[in-house]
Amino acid sequence: MVPHPDNLENTEKVFRATLPEQLAVAATPYVYQASDSAHIGGIYAYEAPAYNVHEEATCLVIGGSYKGEPTTYYRVDFIDTDGNYLELLRNHIYTFKITAVGGEGYEDEEEAFKSKSVNMTVEVVKWDQGDMQDFVFDGQYILGVSKSLIEFDKAASQDIVIVTTDYPQGWVATVDQVTYPWLSIVSQNFSGINQKDDLVIGVIENDTNAERTGYIDVTAGRLTHSLKVVQRIGSSASLSILDANDNTVSNIGFITYLGQTSITPQLFKVVWTPATSDCVISEVVTGRTGFDCGAGDNPAATLTIQGGTKSYTLQPDPVLEAELDLSESGDPFLLKQSRYTFTVDNLEQHIVVGEQVVGVFAYPAAAYPIDGGSYSYTVKSNVA
């Protein structure tokens, strides 16, 4: 779903969630396994408003053993330091740091989900990915940069990488100028934790008649992230995914329900330079099934495209009853979703496209007899 214009700051960054008219609640929770006492990346959430009560709010339920006892479960919410619920926004990262555990949690996940948080103190840090692209995390601190690939033309030039960290002693950038004498750090300044600081990188003119590559290491404590610097002998590559209004887009969503006869199409296009470079496409299924392109274009139908621009019209078919698990123990809320990756030279851009089934389903499905008796029905719904 494209952000509503009223929810954008300077037409670029979101500051408020854009929600469909009918919200779809997951019928079953998403489960992730942590390793080395941490889970880094890989959890993707839909936008959500800042609810005022925990019964309606999106949350995490974390399972763990306290002092060797059997696993219990803790609810942690998206809240700020004042205890206010946070909106979940696209292009943002939310980092949860467990700072203290005072005792056991709840016996099972469902009880923890329905209850208030107990015995676990968590610090929630919100990062705006509108500026920041890549992050590294060591389980305690985080280091982020606005980009990891910096490309220059042949001419001498400078570029800025935004760096942020919550490591108390800050970050520092270094370059081996014996190995890369053409590459330099013009300026760097750590102004404070969670601040966005400028790292200015410079190159001299490339008169070697060959493309060259160098590296700059950005370090904060135990965290290190390498920036790749490429200086070409011609023009630099670029790659963008844009919506129908030429705004950058990374997610497109459709809502469908039984009995629907058609779905309004949505558009996006891929634009890249140089136009002579191939654009390579790949697809990863991120829903229960992959996105069903229906009457629209299939971005993965052709895995290599040329020409510098390619437009796609997305129009999935409405869901059919035969596609859904309508058994009383089943999950009828099908999500068909794929992540498409477009690659030009060393550049990558992604767009997630999904179709979510919404509705209300009653079990058993037989009509209600008008005979004065009492009957019980099970109702499943992911709409308000």
N, C-alpha and C positions, 0 to 999 in steps of 0.2 A: 504494500500500500504506500503510495507516494505521500510524503508529509503534507499536511494542510498548510497553505501559505501563512495563515495566522499563527502557526506553531513554529515558524522559522525566524531565526535572528539574522538579519542582514541577508536574507534569502539563501543562507548556506547552512547554518547550524540549527538543530532542533533544540528548543527549550521546554517543549511541552509535548506529551504523547498524542499521536494521531490514532484514533481508535475507530473500528468499524461500528456501524449502527448496532449490530448484534455481536456481543463478545462471545468467543468460544472458549470454554473451560476444558482443559485436558481431562479426559475420562480417567486416565491412569497417570501416575507421576512419572517423570523422567528420572532414570536412575543412572548415576555415574560412580565409577570406582576410583578412589584416590590411591596414589602411590607415594611412598616416601613422605608420609604425613602431610601431603598437599595434593590439590588438584589444580593444575595450571591450564587455563584455556579450555575450550571444547564445550562449554555450557552456553548455549544461545537461547535467550529468552525473548518473548514478544514484548512490545511496548505495553506498559500498564500504568494506570493513574496512581496517584498517591492516596490510597485509601486511608481512612481514619481509624479503622478497626482491624484487628488481626484476622478475623474470620474471612475478610474479603481480600486481604493483601497477598501478593506473590511472596514466597519465602523459600528458604532452603531448609531441608531436614537433614541433619548430619548425624551419622551413626558412629559410635566409637566406644571403646572400653575404658572405663574409669578405674584406675588402680587395679587392673587385672580382672575386674568383674565382667560378667557377660555384657555384650553390646547393648547399649541403650541409645536413645535418639533425642536430639536436641533441635528445637526450632530456632532459626535465626532469621531476622527480618531485614529488609532493606530500609535502614533507618539512619538518620544523621546523629551527630553527637548530642543533640538535644532531644532525641527520641522521636523525632518527626519522621513519618514514612516518606520515602523517596519515590519519585516517579521513575519508572524504567524507560529509558530512552534509547533509541537506535544510535549506533555509532558511539556508544559509551561502554566503558569497562567498569565493573563493580568488583572490587577486591575485598574479600572477607579475611580479616586476620583474627584468629582466635587468641585472645590475650590472657584468658584465665578460664579454668573449669573448676567449679566449686563442689561438684557432686555428680551423681548419676542423673541421666535424663529420663525420658519416658520409656515404657516397656516396648512400644512398637511405633512404627512410622506414622500410622494414622492418628494415634493419640497425640503424638508430638505436633503433627500438622494442625490439629484442631485446637491445640492448647497454646497458651502464651509461653514465651521463651523462659527457661529456668536453667540455672547452674552453669551457664556458658556466657562469658563476656566476649563480645566480638566488636572489632573496629571495622567499619565499612568505609572504604575510600572510593569515591566516584571519579573516574577519569573520562574526560571528553575526548573521544577518538576523532572528533571533527578536526583537531589539530594533530593528534598523535596516531601513528599507524602501527608501530611495532613495540611490544613490551617484553621484558624478561622479568622473571619473578623467582626468588629463591626460597619462598615459604615465609619470609619475613618482610623483605623490602622489594620494591618494584622500581624498574628503570624503563623509561619510555622515550622513544624518538619519533619525530614526525615522519621520517622516511629512512629507509636503510640503503637505498640505492640513489646515489647522486650522480647525475650525468651532465657533462659539459661538452660544448662544441670545441672546436680547435682553438679558439681565441682564449687569451687569459681572462679569467673571470672569477667571480665569487658566488657562493650560494649559502643559504642559511638552513640549518637543521635545528628544530626546536627540541630541547631535551628537558625532561622532568624526572624527578625521583623523590621518594620519601626517605631516602637514606640520610641520617642526620648530618654526616660529614660531607654530603654533597657528591657531585660527579666531577670527573676530569677527562679530557680527551687528549690522546697522544697519537703521534704518527712517526713512523721510522723514516726520517728524511734521508738516511743513507740509502735505503732501498727505494724510496719514492722521493727523489729530490725535487720533483715538479709539483708536489702536493704539500700544502701547508695549512696550519690552523691560524687563521687571521686573528680571531678573538674568541674567548670563552669566558663565561661568568656564571657561577652558581650563586643565585640570589636568595635561596631558601627552599625548604622542603615543599614539595607539591607546587612549586612555581614553574612557569614555562620560560626557560632561558634560551637565548640564541647562541648557537655554535656556528661561527662563520668559517667556512672552508674556502680556500683559494687554490687556483691552479695557474701555472704559467702557460704560455702559448705552446701548443703541441706542434713542434716543427719536425717530428720524427717520421711523418708520413705513415704512422701506424697507430692504431688504437692502443691505449695503455690503461692499466687498472691498478689502483692502489687501495689501501685500507686505513681507516682511522678507528681506533678502539676507544669507546666511551665506557668508563668504569665508575661504578659506585659500590664501594665495599667489595663484596664477593661477586657482584654482578658485572659482567662485561658484555657489551654488544658491539659488533663490528659493523662499521659503515663501509659499503663498497663504493668507491669512486671511480667512474669511468670517464675518460676523456677521449672523444672521438676525433676523427679528422674531417667530419662533416656535421650534419645537423643531428640533434638528439632525438631519441624516440619519445613518443607520448602515447597514452592510452586512457580513454575515458568511457564510462557507461552512463548514458544520459536518458532522461525520460522525455516525454513528448514536448515538454517546455524547456528542454536543453538544460535541466538541472541534473546534477549527479544523483544517481539512484543505485541503491544496493539491495533493496528488497521490493518485491511486487507480490501482493497477496490477493486471492480471490475467495469469496465466501459462497458456498453452494448448499442446497438443501433439496430433499426429495420433492419431486413435483415441479422443480424449476425447469423452464423450457429453454432458456438461453442465458448466457453470461456476457456482460459488457466487456469488450476487448480492452486491453491496456497495451501501451507501446513502449519500447525502449530501443536504443540504438547504440552501437559500438563505433567509436571514432578513434583512429590511431594514425600516427606518423612514425616513420616515413610510410607513405601509402604503398610503396613497393615491397614492404615487409609482409610476411605471412602472419595472420592472426590465427592462433591455434586454440581450439575450444575443447574443454573436457567437462564432464558431468559427474557429480557425486550425489547419490540419493541421500537426502537428509530427513525424509518423512517415512511413514510406514511403507509407502511406495513412492516412486519417482513422480515428478510432475507430469500430468497427462496433457499433452499439447492440444488435443482435440482438433477443432477446426482452425486453430492458429498455427503459427510457425514453430518448428522445433529447433531451438538453437543448436542442439547437438546433432542435427541431421547431417550437417556438413562440418567436419572437424577442422578443416583449414579453409580460411576465406582470405580474399585479397581485395585490394582497391581502396583501403583507407577508411571505409565506412560501411556499415551493415545495419539495416533496420529490421526489427522483429515485431510482429503483431501477435500478442498472446491472447488466446481465447479457448480455454479448456471447455470440454463438454460438461454439462450438468451431471451430477452424480446419479447413478442408477441404483435401484434397490438391490440388485444382484451383487453389487460391489461391496455392500455393507454386511458386517456381522451383526445380524439382528437377533441373535439368540439372547436369552435372558442373562447369560453369563458373559456375553461378548461386549466388544467396544465398537459402537456404530459410528464413532466420530473420526472418520477417516481423514488423514492428512496426506495429501500427495504433494511432495516437495522435493526440489532438486536445487543444488548449488552449481551454477555454471561458472567456469573459470575461463577467462580470455587472456591469452599470453601473446605478447609481441616483444621479440628480443628478450630482454631480461625483465620486462614489466609484466605484472599480473593485476587483473581486476576481477572481482567476483560479484555475482548477483544471485540472490536467493529468490526462487519463484515457488509459490505454494498455493494449493487449493484446499481449504478447510471445510469439512462437512459440519453443519450446525443443525440443530433440531431438537425435538422432544419426542421420546420414544417410550411407549407404555407396554407393560408386560403383565398378564397375557394380553394379546392384541384383540381378543374377542370383544364384542359389544357389551355394554353394561346392561344386564337384565333389569327391567322395571317390574320387580315382583316383591318389593318391600324387604328383600334380604340384604345382608351385608357382604361385601366382597373386597378383597385386597388386590391392589395393583402396584407394580414397581414402575417408577417413572425415571428415565434418564434424560438429562438435558445439559447442554453446554451453552444455553442462552439465558439471559436474565429475564 
